């Protein structure tokens, strides 16, 4: 999801997406530990998405 698209989301939607992203990251880490993950770069993409969402949530608080 692009940063422009995330900016349009409400705060509750961002919290929902954040929770989903964290669940996905946890699953990817388990798959990586069990050598079942083929695309390890996907972990980086999910972490970047989480960082973007957290940045938006922190900027909306101000």
Secondary structure, 3 states (H helix, E strand, C coil): CCHHHHHCCCHHHHHHHHHHHHHHHHHHHHHHHCCCCCCCHHHHHHHHHHHHHHHHHHHHHC
